[in-house]
Amino acid sequence: MPALWVGLLYDQTALDAAWDLCKSWTLEERNGLLRSVPTQAMKTKFRNGTVRDVALEVIKIARLGLNNRKAGDLAGADESGFLNVLQTIADSGKCPAEEKLDLYNGRWGRSVDPVFKEFAY
């Protein structure tokens, strides 16, 4: 998550693109997102698409910002690799909670016990 914010906020081109994306959102739309996203996640309807569409665009902008920063490691890779987890979630359209619900209702046979083994750190 930090890489997302660095990509959006530390590069002027990305910052401008992020602002362009959301500057026309009304108070009612923002409040609607606050109400709906906790229960509908990326399936939340928003304008002519879904929150997933917004997430994909935000990640694209953040990736641009990280690429523009050119802050590489010793191997020359920039920070955009840190966005891969978020990209995978946005590409799938399912947040981690939805994936766990699928496991609960499927393979786990409606038991929470497996979560402690499969998702232990």
Beta strands, then each sheet from edge to edge (+ up, - down):
strand 1: 45-46
strand 2: 49-50
sheet 1: 1+ 2-
end
